Amino acid sequence: MSYRSCPDWPELMEIAPDLQFKHYTVAEVKLPADALANLDVTTDEVEICCDVDRHVYFARHTDQRVVDALRRSHWFDLTEWTTSGPGAALRLPT
């Protein structure tokens, strides 16, 4: 496990075992231009908890301003990913 791994990884593994959430600054993640245009902060000052490869963020650990900006982009909130997004198809039936 890396130092960037989300401290809530056990909970996240139960929700979405195919994703790996880590903490980054927004500058490190290189968010899409449409999200950055709506973000009124310095990108190396705010954090995001996300799976960079799948474009999924964990809102509870992400700066609210970033969450608001990402809602207008192709990124998914974890809840959206697991209920109506691509992750919904990966969930096993209960």
N, CA, C and O of each residue as an XYZ file, in Angstrom:
376
protein
N       0.843     -1.172      0.000
C       0.000      0.000      0.000
C       0.893      1.242      0.000
O       1.886      1.300      0.726
N       0.540      2.214     -0.804
C       1.348      3.427     -0.881
C       0.845      4.466      0.115
O      -0.260      4.356      0.646
N       1.672      5.470      0.355
C       1.292      6.532      1.276
C       0.116      7.340      0.736
O      -0.541      8.051      1.497
N      -0.156      7.244     -0.535
C      -1.273      7.960     -1.135
C      -2.590      7.215     -0.996
O      -3.651      7.802     -1.205
N      -2.544      5.949     -0.650
C      -3.768      5.159     -0.558
C      -4.744      5.802      0.414
O      -4.353      6.306      1.467
N      -6.002      5.778      0.051
C      -7.037      6.356      0.893
C      -7.115      5.582      2.200
O      -7.118      4.351      2.183
N      -7.178      6.280      3.339
C      -7.263      5.578      4.615
C      -8.560      4.784      4.774
O      -8.639      3.908      5.635
N      -9.555      5.070      3.977
C     -10.811      4.312      4.026
C     -10.830      3.173      3.009
O     -11.901      2.731      2.593
N      -9.658      2.700      2.610
C      -9.589      1.665      1.571
C     -10.379      0.403      1.903
O     -10.932     -0.197      0.981
N     -10.471     -0.047      3.170
C     -11.288     -1.264      3.400
C     -12.755     -1.049      3.021
O     -13.370     -1.919      2.404
N     -13.310      0.096      3.385
C     -14.694      0.407      3.026
C     -14.839      0.515      1.512
O     -15.795     -0.005      0.936
N     -13.894      1.187      0.875
C     -13.958      1.381     -0.574
C     -13.811      0.063     -1.326
O     -14.413     -0.117     -2.385
N     -13.022     -0.853     -0.792
C     -12.867     -2.172     -1.432
C     -14.175     -2.962     -1.401
O     -14.444     -3.753     -2.305
N     -14.983     -2.751     -0.370
C     -16.287     -3.418     -0.307
C     -17.267     -2.816     -1.310
O     -18.087     -3.524     -1.894
N     -17.172     -1.509     -1.501
C     -18.090     -0.814     -2.408
C     -17.700     -1.031     -3.869
O     -18.553     -1.325     -4.707
N     -16.421     -0.887     -4.167
C     -15.939     -0.978     -5.557
C     -14.560     -1.630     -5.583
O     -13.551     -0.934     -5.689
N     -14.507     -2.963     -5.488
C     -13.211     -3.650     -5.414
C     -12.337     -3.495     -6.648
O     -11.133     -3.746     -6.587
N     -12.926     -3.084     -7.769
C     -12.166     -2.909     -9.001
C     -11.476     -1.549     -9.088
O     -10.724     -1.297    -10.030
N     -11.725     -0.671     -8.116
C     -11.127      0.660     -8.118
C     -10.072      0.777     -7.025
O     -10.134      0.082     -6.011
N      -9.116      1.653     -7.238
C      -8.080      1.913     -6.226
C      -8.001      3.413     -5.999
O      -7.536      4.159     -6.861
N      -8.459      3.848     -4.829
C      -8.520      5.269     -4.507
C      -7.255      5.720     -3.809
O      -6.767      5.086     -2.873
N      -6.737      6.844     -4.299
C      -5.543      7.458     -3.711
C      -5.791      8.953     -3.589
O      -6.655      9.514     -4.263
N      -5.016      9.587     -2.717
C      -5.127     11.028     -2.505
C      -4.055     11.749     -3.314
O      -2.883     11.375     -3.294
N      -4.478     12.786     -4.021
C      -3.598     13.602     -4.858
C      -3.971     15.069     -4.688
O      -5.032     15.398     -4.157
N      -3.085     15.942     -5.146
C      -3.510     17.323     -5.353
C      -4.178     17.346     -6.712
O      -3.918     16.484     -7.552
N      -5.031     18.318     -6.930
C      -5.715     18.434     -8.217
C      -4.704     18.638     -9.350
O      -4.912     18.155    -10.463
N      -3.631     19.339     -9.072
C      -2.604     19.566    -10.104
C      -1.993     18.249    -10.579
O      -1.678     18.112    -11.761
N      -1.822     17.294     -9.694
C      -1.219     16.006    -10.068
C      -2.131     15.173    -10.962
O      -1.650     14.412    -11.803
N      -3.411     15.309    -10.791
C      -4.371     14.456    -11.498
C      -4.608     14.906    -12.936
O      -4.996     14.100    -13.781
N      -4.378     16.179    -13.216
C      -4.600     16.717    -14.563
C      -6.059     16.529    -14.998
O      -6.368     15.805    -15.945
N      -6.917     17.201    -14.279
C      -8.350     17.141    -14.565
C      -8.655     17.743    -15.926
O      -7.853     18.509    -16.460
N      -9.814     17.404    -16.496
C     -10.173     17.955    -17.806
C     -10.358     19.466    -17.745
O     -10.692     20.023    -16.698
N     -10.141     20.107    -18.860
C     -10.222     21.566    -18.945
C     -11.589     22.088    -18.530
O     -11.678     23.141    -17.898
N     -12.663     21.368    -18.875
C     -13.997     21.851    -18.513
C     -14.189     21.882    -16.994
O     -14.896     22.753    -16.487
N     -13.584     20.967    -16.274
C     -13.666     20.992    -14.808
C     -12.766     22.078    -14.240
O     -13.165     22.799    -13.326
N     -11.562     22.202    -14.770
C     -10.630     23.221    -14.284
C     -11.158     24.629    -14.512
O     -10.907     25.525    -13.706
N     -11.883     24.827    -15.595
C     -12.438     26.148    -15.887
C     -13.432     26.582    -14.821
O     -13.620     27.777    -14.592
N     -14.064     25.618    -14.172
C     -15.049     25.917    -13.139
C     -14.458     25.910    -11.740
O     -15.191     26.042    -10.760
N     -13.168     25.760    -11.635
C     -12.501     25.665    -10.338
C     -11.767     26.960    -10.058
O     -10.855     27.340    -10.792
N     -12.164     27.627     -9.004
C     -11.610     28.947     -8.690
C     -10.583     28.882     -7.562
O     -10.628     29.704     -6.647
N      -9.665     27.928     -7.610
C      -8.622     27.769     -6.586
C      -7.324     27.366     -7.267
O      -7.315     26.967     -8.432
N      -6.232     27.475     -6.524
C      -4.947     26.994     -7.021
C      -4.955     25.477     -6.939
O      -5.223     24.914     -5.877
N      -4.665     24.816     -8.043
C      -4.833     23.362     -8.104
C      -3.846     22.575     -7.256
O      -4.068     21.389     -7.013
N      -2.771     23.189     -6.802
C      -1.857     22.446     -5.936
C      -2.202     22.626     -4.458
O      -1.486     22.131     -3.587
N      -3.294     23.331     -4.174
C      -3.722     23.549     -2.791
C      -4.882     22.660     -2.375
O      -5.131     22.507     -1.180
N      -5.590     22.076     -3.314
C      -6.776     21.289     -2.984
C      -6.562     19.824     -3.348
O      -5.813     19.496     -4.268
N      -7.244     18.948     -2.596
C      -7.057     17.510     -2.777
C      -8.254     16.841     -3.417
O      -9.390     17.313     -3.361
N      -7.933     15.719     -4.028
C      -8.941     14.841     -4.597
C      -8.576     13.416     -4.211
O      -7.404     13.039     -4.222
N      -9.579     12.637     -3.873
C      -9.417     11.209     -3.610
C     -10.082     10.510     -4.790
O     -11.284     10.656     -5.007
N      -9.297      9.749     -5.553
C      -9.849      9.214     -6.792
C      -9.097      7.983     -7.286
O      -8.006      7.654     -6.820
N      -9.724      7.328     -8.239
C      -9.066      6.338     -9.072
C      -8.813      7.075    -10.387
O      -9.734      7.296    -11.173
N      -7.576      7.445    -10.611
C      -7.218      8.275    -11.768
C      -7.531      7.567    -13.085
O      -8.029      8.196    -14.019
N      -7.249      6.288    -13.169
C      -7.424      5.562    -14.424
C      -8.889      5.436    -14.848
O      -9.202      5.469    -16.038
N      -9.781      5.291    -13.868
C     -11.201      5.096    -14.182
C     -12.016      6.388    -14.080
O     -13.210      6.389    -14.381
N     -11.381      7.485    -13.660
C     -12.052      8.787    -13.530
C     -13.219      8.736    -12.552
O     -14.327      9.179    -12.853
N     -12.940      8.182    -11.373
C     -13.945      8.086    -10.306
C     -13.377      8.760     -9.067
O     -12.243      8.487     -8.672
N     -14.161      9.641     -8.451
C     -13.706     10.322     -7.244
C     -14.587      9.962     -6.052
O     -15.755      9.604     -6.204
N     -13.999     10.064     -4.867
C     -14.682      9.794     -3.610
C     -14.987     11.153     -2.984
O     -14.100     11.797     -2.422
N     -16.229     11.580     -3.081
C     -16.613     12.936     -2.688
C     -16.330     13.235     -1.221
O     -15.984     14.367     -0.883
N     -16.467     12.259     -0.360
C     -16.260     12.491      1.073
C     -14.839     12.956      1.386
O     -14.631     13.668      2.369
N     -13.858     12.566      0.570
C     -12.464     12.947      0.791
C     -11.944     13.948     -0.238
O     -10.737     14.167     -0.339
N     -12.837     14.545     -0.987
C     -12.442     15.483     -2.028
C     -12.988     16.871     -1.694
O     -14.127     17.014     -1.249
N     -12.164     17.880     -1.915
C     -12.574     19.256     -1.674
C     -13.903     19.518     -2.395
O     -14.059     19.165     -3.564
N     -14.846     20.133     -1.700
C     -16.184     20.352     -2.253
C     -16.153     21.157     -3.543
O     -16.980     20.923     -4.425
N     -15.239     22.084     -3.680
C     -15.133     22.869     -4.910
C     -14.745     21.987     -6.089
O     -15.186     22.211     -7.216
N     -13.917     20.984     -5.819
C     -13.520     20.041     -6.867
C     -14.702     19.150     -7.234
O     -14.946     18.892     -8.413
N     -15.430     18.685     -6.234
C     -16.626     17.872     -6.472
C     -17.604     18.632     -7.371
O     -18.114     18.081     -8.346
N     -17.860     19.884     -7.041
C     -18.783     20.691     -7.840
C     -18.302     20.837     -9.284
O     -19.103     20.755    -10.215
N     -17.009     21.051     -9.472
C     -16.454     21.192    -10.822
C     -16.526     19.880    -11.597
O     -16.804     19.879    -12.796
N     -16.276     18.767    -10.916
C     -16.277     17.471    -11.607
C     -17.676     17.010    -12.007
O     -17.816     16.192    -12.916
N     -18.685     17.506    -11.361
C     -20.061     17.125    -11.720
C     -20.392     17.513    -13.150
O     -21.290     16.934    -13.761
N     -19.675     18.486    -13.685
C     -19.920     18.950    -15.062
C     -18.938     18.328    -16.047
O     -18.794     18.816    -17.168
N     -18.267     17.264    -15.642
C     -17.265     16.640    -16.507
C     -17.608     15.163    -16.725
O     -18.681     14.699    -16.338
N     -16.693     14.447    -17.342
C     -16.898     13.021    -17.591
C     -16.504     12.153    -16.396
O     -16.611     10.929    -16.473
N     -16.053     12.750    -15.300
C     -15.691     11.999    -14.103
C     -16.951     11.557    -13.363
O     -17.989     12.215    -13.433
N     -16.844     10.427    -12.649
C     -17.961      9.880    -11.889
C     -17.714     10.002    -10.393
O     -16.599      9.780     -9.921
N     -18.749     10.353     -9.653
C     -18.734     10.208     -8.206
C     -18.840      8.701     -7.925
O     -19.460      7.975     -8.702
N     -18.250      8.232     -6.837
C     -18.286      6.797     -6.526
C     -19.709      6.256     -6.492
O     -19.965      5.167     -7.005
N     -20.628      6.991     -5.900
C     -22.025      6.536     -5.835
C     -22.607      6.378     -7.228
O     -23.260      5.377     -7.521
N     -22.374      7.355     -8.084
C     -22.864      7.275     -9.459
C     -22.226      6.095    -10.196
O     -22.905      5.367    -10.920
N     -20.918      5.912    -10.007
C     -20.195      4.817    -10.653
C     -20.824      3.466    -10.309
O     -21.001      2.618    -11.184
N     -21.156      3.270     -9.041
C     -21.639      1.958     -8.596
C     -23.133      1.737     -8.801
O     -23.594      0.596     -8.763
N     -23.906      2.818     -9.019
C     -25.352      2.634     -9.176
C     -25.830      2.747    -10.617
O     -26.599      1.905    -11.081
N     -25.383      3.780    -11.329
C     -25.875      3.965    -12.690
C     -24.761      4.088    -13.723
O     -25.029      4.126    -14.924
N     -23.518      4.151    -13.265
C     -22.386      4.285    -14.176
C     -21.798      2.945    -14.556
O     -22.424      1.906    -14.343
N     -20.601      2.957    -15.117
C     -19.951      1.729    -15.578
C     -19.756      0.672    -14.492
O     -19.759     -0.524    -14.784
N     -19.590      1.097    -13.265
C     -19.383      0.140    -12.180
C     -20.618     -0.660    -11.833
O     -20.504     -1.725    -11.227
N     -21.794     -0.182    -12.196
C     -23.034     -0.900    -11.895
C     -23.046     -2.271    -12.559
O     -23.561     -3.234    -11.993
N     -22.485     -2.357    -13.745
C     -22.446     -3.623    -14.479
C     -21.463     -4.619    -13.842
O     -21.559     -5.826    -14.064
N     -20.524     -4.098    -13.054
C     -19.513     -4.958    -12.429
C     -19.967     -5.542    -11.103
O     -19.366     -6.494    -10.606
N     -21.014     -4.985    -10.532
C     -21.486     -5.449     -9.222
C     -22.165     -6.802     -9.373
O     -22.884     -7.062    -10.337
N     -21.913     -7.640     -8.399
C     -22.531     -8.961     -8.402
C     -23.957     -8.860     -7.888
O     -24.221     -8.070     -6.981
N     -24.885     -9.637     -8.439
C     -26.252     -9.610     -7.927
C     -26.298    -10.162     -6.500
O     -25.569    -11.094     -6.160
N     -27.161     -9.577     -5.676
C     -27.271    -10.050     -4.287
C     -28.455    -10.921     -4.088
O     -28.691    -11.400     -2.979
